Amino acid sequence: MQAIMLAAGVGARLSNNDETYLPKCLLQFDGQSLLARHVEILKSNGVEKLTLVVGYRENDIAKEIAAIGVADFVETVTNPQYREGSIVSLATAAKIMRSGDEILFMDGDVLYHPDLIRKLVSADGDCLLFDPDFEPGDEPVKLCLKDNQIVEFAKIVDVEFDSVGEWPGFVKWSPRAAEQIADFTDRIVGEGSIDHPYEEAFREYLLSSDGANTLYENITGLPWIEIDFPEDLDYARDIILPQLKS
């Protein structure tokens, strides 16, 4: 199994467009970067390699990879259009998506309990995580279920559902699913639609006939947070980190 992590963006909502800020995957928690935490958790779960899509201040990320001594585990690929939609970053990793391996896809700006990754690694097939305990609004990406089937995967939802939860940014794809998603991503980017979020490619697969059997795992009670805004960073340090340490 290989992992793909997107870490190319500027993180403008967190930094308020101040580009003296480091990439979010280099945020420090107890003297350890998010990237170092990711690598530690992935290695402990038997993941063989991490491909990191970089762009904004990629040299700083390269220095961290060298500093924590994981150059043999982490490969970087550069998205020169990192100011465009995140679907371009996903397209940058198309070669890995088509590698024939199972793919563990991850956002780089999440502080989380290691059991999130364990649940995905142990899943038998395509699998997403979702957390029903979330704050409603237009920001969270929502996984909607009806009659135990996925019926929507989006920020803005306009369907009937039995249950809904926030997606934390992690998913396991089978080789077949990863290849189909890469095909869709390449087509969209090839058409010049580079302002789209990568989640649209995942949604295309999940709502297709091939994606109908995708599994999902409820992570209620496991601490995690995606760090998009300054208040998220405060919450990560004041609430989530102490829970992880305990």
N, C-alpha and C positions, 0 to 999 in steps of 0.2 A: 504494500500500500504506500502511495505517495501522498503528500500534502501540498496543496496550493494555498498561498496566503496573499491577499491583496494588501499592499502597504505603500501604494504609489501616491496617494492623495495628499493634498496640502493640509487638510484638517482645518479649514478656514473658520468653521463654526466654533471650534475650541479656541483657536488662537486669535479670533477676530481679525483675520487676514494679516496678522503679524508674522512675516516669514522669517523672523529670527527664531521662531519656535522649531524644535526638532520634530521629525515625523512621530505620529502617535505611537507607533510600535516601540519607540525608544523611551516612552514615559516610564518613570522609575517608581517602583513600589518596594519599600524595604530594601533599597539599594540594588534592586534587580530590575532590569528592563522587562517590558512586556514581551519583547522578542525572546529574551533568555528564558522566560517562563514558558512561552509557547514551545520552544525547542525541548526543554526539560520534560514537559508533559508528553509531547509527541514521541520522543525517544522511549519513554517509559511504557508507551503503549505499542511499541513495535513498528512504528512508522519508519520507513527506510530512508526517506528523503523529503526535504521541504524546498519547494520552489517559491521564492519570494518575489512578487512583482513589485518593482520599485520605480521611482520617478523623482518625486520631490526630495531634494537633499539626499540623494542616494549614496553619496560618499560618506555621510554620517552613519548610514545603516551599514555600509561596508566596514567601517571602523569598528562598529559594535560586533559584527560577525567575527572579525579578527580578535577583538578583545576577549570575547567569551569562548574562543577556540572551537568554533563549529563550522569552519569553512569546508570541512569534509562532509557535512550534513546539509548545509544550506547552499542552494544555488540561486543566484539572482538573475532575473530577466528584466530589462528596462522598457518601460512604457514612456516614450518621449512625449506622448500626448496626455500626460497625466492630469492636465487641467480640464480635460474633456470628461464625458460620462464614464462611469466605472466599467461599462461594458467593454471599453477599449482595453482596460487592464485584464479583463477576463480573456479577451481575444489574444492578448500578448502571451498567455499561457496555453494557447491551443495545442502546441506540441505535446505538452504534458497531459492535457485532457485526452489526447489521442494515443497515449502511451500503451494502452492495453492493461494498465494497472487500475485497481480500485483507487478512487480519488477522495481524499478528505479535504473538502474546501473550507477555508476559514477566513473570516475578517481578521485584520491584524490589531484592531483597537478594542478588544474585549478582555476584561479581567474576569476569570471564571474558575469554578471548581473543576478539578481534573476529571471528575466523574462524567462531565459533559462529553469529553472525548472518549472515555471508556465505553459509554453507551453507544456511540457511533461505531467505534471499531468493532464491537461485538455484534452489531446488527447484521442480520442475514439479508443483505440486499440494500437497495437505495433507502436512505433513511434521513429524515429531518428531525430536529429537536423543536419543541415548542413549550412555552411557559404560559399557562392560563392566568397566572398571577401577574398582570401587567397593567400599566396605566393607559387607558384608552386615549386615542388621538390619532392624528394623521402621520405621526413620525414612525411608530413601530411597524415593521413588516409583519403582517399577520398571516398565520396559517389557519384556515377555516375548514372545519370538518362537518359533514352531514352524512348520516348513516354509515359512519366509520370510514368515509372516503374523503380525500382532499378535494375541496370544491373551489378554493381560492387561495392565492398566495400573493399578497399585495399590501401596500400601505392603505389605499382607499378601497373599501370593500362594499360591494353592492349585490350581495347574494344572500340567500337564506342559508343558515348553518345551525348546527346543534351545539357546537363548541368552537372556541377560538383561543388562540394563544400567540404570544410574540415569538418570533423566530430570532434566536440569538446570533445568527450569522454563520452557523456551522452546519454542514451537511456531508453525508457520505454518498458518493455516486459509484455505481457499477461502471465497468469499462464501456458498456453499451450506452448507458445514459450519458456519460461524460462525452463520448464521441458525438452523440446527437446534439448535445448542448453546444459543443464546439462548432458544429456545422451551422446551427442557428446563429450563433454569435458572429461567425465569419460572414454570414450572409447580411446580417444587419449592419455590421461595420463596413462591409464592402459596398453597401448601398449609400454610405455616407451618413448613417444615423448614429453619430458618435456621441450624442448627448444623452443617451439612455443609461439607466442604471443596470447593472449586471443581473439584478433580480428578475428582469423581464425574460432573460434567457432561461432561467430556472422555471419560471412560471409557465413558459411555453411547453416545456417538457412535462411538468407536473400535471397539466391539464390535458395532455395528449393521451391517446389510448395506451401508449407505451409506459407512461408515467402513472397509470391508474393504480398500480400495485405498490407504489412507494409507501414505505413504512414511516411511522412517526413515533417519537418517544417523548413522553411528558416529563419535564424536568422541574416540576413544582418542588420548591423547597431547597433546590441547589442554588447557591449564590452565584450571580454573574451580573455584569453590566457592560453595555457597549458605551464607549466614551466618545460622545459627540460634542458636548457642551461643557463649559466650565463647571456647572453644577454636577454633571456626571462625574467629573474628575474628583470633586470633593466627596461625592457619595462613595466612589470607588475606594478612596483612601480612608474615609471615616467609618464606613459601614461594611463594605464587601471585604476589604483586606483583613480586618479583624476576624470576620467569620471564617475566612480561608485559613488563617493562622490557628484558629481554635479547633 
